[in-house]
Amino acid sequence: MFTDIQTSNGDIKAEVLLQPFLKKTDAVVEITPDVCFSVLKNTNAPSHIKSMLQCVARLAPAKTKDFKEVILATFTNREQPNDILLFGKKLAVAGKFERAFNQALKPCDGDYLLSAEEKIKKTALTLPQFIGVSLPDGEDLLFLAKNVHLREVPHLKGQLDFSKCRYVSLQRCDLKAVKKIVLPKNAAVNLTECRNLPNDLDISSCCDLVMEGCNLAELKKLVFADGAAVDLLMAQNLPHDLDVSRCAKIDLSYCDLTNLSQLKFRSNALVYMQYVKQLPRKLDLTNAKMADMTGCDFKNVEMVTWADNMVLFLDEAKNLPRRLDFSKCDSVSLHNTDLSAVHEVVFKNKEQMRKSHWKPGRNWNGVVRFEFDDVAEKNSFLRKMKNLLVR
């Protein structure tokens, strides 16, 4: 049974109600279920809830069962801290209604009280999926399912609180009337093609973030979590000072990157920049573990540097620099890559070139060099000569 707060200034009233039962005298006045329900109708503040349960715990164990409804109401659609949850569990075991207590901990749709010093009530929603349906209009909504999916939901308003979730997917939703979105910490969040994002949206604690097709000009600041996997595929209006240096994985495919003043990557980052037609003039990939630049146009690039031992994909790329040196890369893929304007290509060895799937065309007038093959062949020749002389 849900017991709502029915008064204002309830914390003061709850303190007055509990005071007689908190006095540590020989003639302790015993608390009653009626008094407890009066407290619940005034507050959900942890300090008062804990004091109320302490008064119940002082009673003889046989009387605990008389407070079954009180204890269940304390946890029915009411958020409580862990220490109070443990307290309630002990009382339920003593009163032999543990099964009912466990059931009361399961949230239900409807009013839900947060654990705070003042009255904070939200409309709880326990369903995991809302597709193309209107949610309660103009109310602050608290989503309690672990995984929540909202797709093309119209008329979203008020505050959307996903702090209790592990995964949140908001796809193709118009958030124009949403005043605030509270995202969970260290969780996965998908905001694909959402319109009118709140400008104070805090994404700094998302471990896995998807903002495909979003307009990033709507956000005041864009801060990513350390080690996050971030997908900005087809995102618009990237800030010129975009900082992806904390991202373990970053996807900037199909984005316009010309206005980025600097683009620094985290050590061992996985970088996806497929089919980017507007790359920055200076492209530094010396920290990347892998870079997939399939289909990119390098016409604006003045300088590009690869990382040692990185895996590089340049399939279908065009307008590459006049000199390409892949000798320090672990591997490079050149399927259907246009190297017609390239004058010199340096590979680590013939094996790296073979695995790149690139072969110079008949009309290609450039030069192919191998950084280590000449040395290897020379050493092999010297060994053979030494063996002959020894004989």
Residue pairs with C-beta under 8 A, 6 or more apart in sequence:
1 69
1 72
1 73
1 76
2 73
2 76
2 77
2 78
2 108
2 110
2 111
3 37
3 40
3 41
3 73
3 76
4 41
4 111
4 113
4 121
5 40
5 41
5 42
5 43
5 44
5 113
5 119
5 121
6 41
6 42
7 13
7 41
7 42
8 119
10 41
10 42
10 43
10 119
11 42
11 43
11 45
11 48
11 117
11 118
13 42
13 43
14 39
14 42
14 43
14 45
14 48
15 48
17 35
17 38
17 39
17 42
18 31
18 35
18 39
18 48
18 51
18 52
18 55
20 29
21 28
21 29
21 30
21 31
21 35
21 55
22 51
22 55
23 29
28 58
30 58
30 59
31 52
31 55
31 56
31 59
33 66
33 67
33 69
33 70
36 52
36 56
36 67
36 70
37 70
37 73
39 48
39 49
39 52
40 52
40 70
40 73
40 74
42 48
43 49
43 119
44 78
44 79
44 113
44 114
44 115
44 116
44 119
45 115
45 116
45 117
45 118
46 80
46 81
46 84
46 115
47 117
49 74
49 80
49 84
49 115
50 83
50 84
50 87
52 74
53 71
53 74
53 84
53 87
53 88
53 91
54 87
56 64
56 67
56 70
56 71
56 91
57 87
57 90
57 91
59 67
61 94
64 91
64 94
64 95
65 95
65 96
65 97
67 91
67 95
68 95
68 97
68 100
71 88
71 91
71 92
71 95
71 97
71 101
72 97
72 100
72 101
72 104
74 80
74 84
74 88
75 85
75 88
75 101
75 104
75 105
76 104
76 108
77 107
77 108
77 110
77 111
77 112
77 113
77 124
78 112
78 113
78 115
79 112
79 113
79 114
79 115
80 88
80 115
81 115
85 105
88 101
89 98
89 101
92 98
92 100
92 101
107 124
107 126
107 144
108 124
108 126
109 123
109 124
109 125
109 126
109 127
110 123
110 124
111 121
111 122
111 123
111 124
112 121
112 122
112 123
112 124
112 142
112 144
113 119
113 120
113 121
114 120
114 121
114 122
114 142
122 139
122 140
122 141
122 142
122 159
122 161
123 136
123 139
123 140
123 141
123 142
124 142
124 144
125 135
125 136
125 141
125 142
125 143
125 144
125 145
126 144
126 145
127 145
128 145
128 146
128 147
128 148
128 149
129 148
129 149
129 150
130 148
130 149
130 150
130 151
130 153
131 149
131 150
131 151
131 152
131 153
132 151
132 152
132 153
132 154
133 153
134 153
134 154
134 155
135 141
135 153
135 155
135 156
137 155
137 157
138 157
138 158
139 157
139 158
140 158
140 159
140 161
141 158
141 159
141 160
141 161
142 161
142 164
143 160
143 161
143 162
143 164
143 165
143 168
144 164
144 165
145 165
146 165
146 166
146 167
147 165
147 166
147 167
147 169
148 162
148 165
148 167
148 168
148 169
149 169
149 171
150 156
150 169
150 170
150 171
150 173
151 169
151 170
151 171
151 172
151 173
152 171
152 172
152 173
153 173
154 174
155 177
156 173
156 174
156 175
156 177
156 178
157 177
157 178
157 179
158 177
158 178
158 179
159 178
159 179
159 180
159 181
159 182
160 178
160 180
160 181
160 182
161 182
162 168
162 181
162 182
162 183
162 184
162 189
163 182
163 183
163 184
163 185
164 184
165 184
165 187
166 184
166 187
166 188
167 187
167 188
167 189
167 190
168 183
168 184
168 187
168 188
168 189
168 190
169 189
169 190
169 192
170 189
170 190
170 191
170 192
170 194
171 190
171 191
171 192
171 193
171 194
172 192
172 193
172 194
173 194
173 195
174 194
174 195
174 196
175 181
175 194
175 195
175 196
175 197
175 198
176 195
176 196
178 196
178 198
179 198
180 198
180 200
181 198
181 201
183 189
183 201
183 202
183 203
183 205
183 206
184 205
185 205
186 205
186 206
186 207
186 225
187 206
187 207
187 208
188 206
188 207
188 208
188 209
189 203
189 206
189 208
189 209
189 210
190 210
191 197
191 209
191 210
191 211
191 214
192 210
192 211
192 212
192 213
192 214
193 212
193 213
193 214
194 211
194 214
195 215
196 218
197 214
197 215
197 218
197 219
198 218
199 218
199 219
199 220
200 220
201 219
203 209
203 211
203 222
203 223
203 224
203 225
204 223
204 224
204 225
205 225
206 224
206 225
206 228
207 225
207 227
207 228
207 229
208 228
208 229
209 224
209 225
209 228
209 229
209 230
209 231
210 231
211 230
211 231
211 232
211 235
212 231
212 232
212 233
212 234
212 235
213 233
213 234
213 235
213 236
214 232
214 235
214 236
215 235
215 236
215 237
216 222
216 232
216 235
216 236
216 237
216 238
216 239
217 236
217 237
222 239
222 242
222 243
223 243
224 230
224 243
224 244
224 246
224 247
225 246
226 246
227 246
227 247
227 248
228 246
228 247
228 248
228 249
229 247
229 248
229 249
229 250
230 244
230 247
230 249
230 250
230 251
231 251
232 238
232 250
232 251
232 252
232 255
233 251
233 252
233 253
233 254
233 255
233 272
234 253
234 254
234 255
235 252
235 255
236 256
238 252
238 255
238 256
238 257
238 259
238 260
240 259
240 260
240 261
241 260
241 261
241 262
242 260
242 263
243 264
244 250
244 252
244 263
244 264
244 265
244 266
244 269
245 264
245 265
245 266
246 266
247 265
247 266
247 269
248 266
248 268
248 269
248 270
249 269
249 270
249 271
249 272
250 265
250 269
250 270
250 271
250 272
251 272
251 273
252 271
252 272
252 273
252 276
253 272
253 273
253 274
253 275
253 276
254 274
254 275
254 276
255 273
255 276
256 276
256 277
256 278
257 263
257 273
257 276
257 278
257 279
257 280
258 278
258 279
258 280
258 300
260 280
262 280
262 282
263 280
263 283
263 284
264 284
264 287
265 271
265 284
265 285
265 287
265 288
266 287
267 287
268 287
268 288
268 289
269 287
269 288
269 289
270 288
270 289
270 290
271 285
271 288
271 290
271 291
271 292
272 291
272 292
273 279
273 291
273 292
273 293
273 296
274 292
274 293
274 294
274 295
274 296
275 294
275 295
275 296
276 293
276 295
276 296
276 297
277 296
277 297
278 297
278 300
279 296
279 297
279 298
279 300
279 301
280 300
280 301
281 300
281 301
281 302
281 303
282 301
282 302
282 303
282 304
283 301
283 303
283 304
283 305
284 304
284 305
285 291
285 304
285 305
285 306
285 307
285 310
286 305
286 306
286 307
286 308
287 307
288 307
288 310
289 307
289 310
289 311
290 310
290 311
290 312
290 313
291 306
291 307
291 310
291 311
291 312
291 313
292 313
293 312
293 313
293 314
293 317
294 313
294 314
294 315
294 316
294 317
295 315
295 316
295 317
296 314
296 317
296 318
297 317
297 318
297 319
298 304
298 317
298 318
298 319
298 320
298 321
299 318
299 319
301 321
303 321
304 321
306 312
306 325
306 326
306 328
306 329
307 328
307 329
308 328
308 329
309 328
309 329
309 330
310 329
310 330
311 329
311 330
311 331
312 326
312 329
312 331
312 332
312 333
313 332
313 333
314 320
314 332
314 333
314 334
314 337
315 333
315 334
315 335
315 336
315 337
316 335
316 336
316 337
316 338
317 337
317 338
318 337
318 338
319 338
319 341
320 337
320 338
320 339
320 341
320 342
321 342
322 341
322 342
322 343
322 344
323 342
323 343
323 344
323 345
323 346
324 339
324 342
324 344
324 345
324 346
325 346
326 332
326 345
326 346
326 347
326 348
326 352
326 356
327 346
327 347
327 348
327 371
327 372
328 348
329 348
329 352
331 352
331 355
331 356
332 347
332 352
332 356
333 356
333 357
334 356
334 357
334 358
335 357
335 358
337 358
339 345
339 358
339 360
339 364
339 366
340 361
340 363
340 364
342 366
343 366
343 367
344 366
344 367
344 368
344 369
345 366
345 367
345 368
345 369
346 368
346 369
346 370
346 371
347 353
347 356
347 368
347 369
347 370
347 371
348 370
348 371
348 372
349 370
349 371
349 372
349 373
349 376
350 370
350 373
353 368
353 370
360 366
360 368
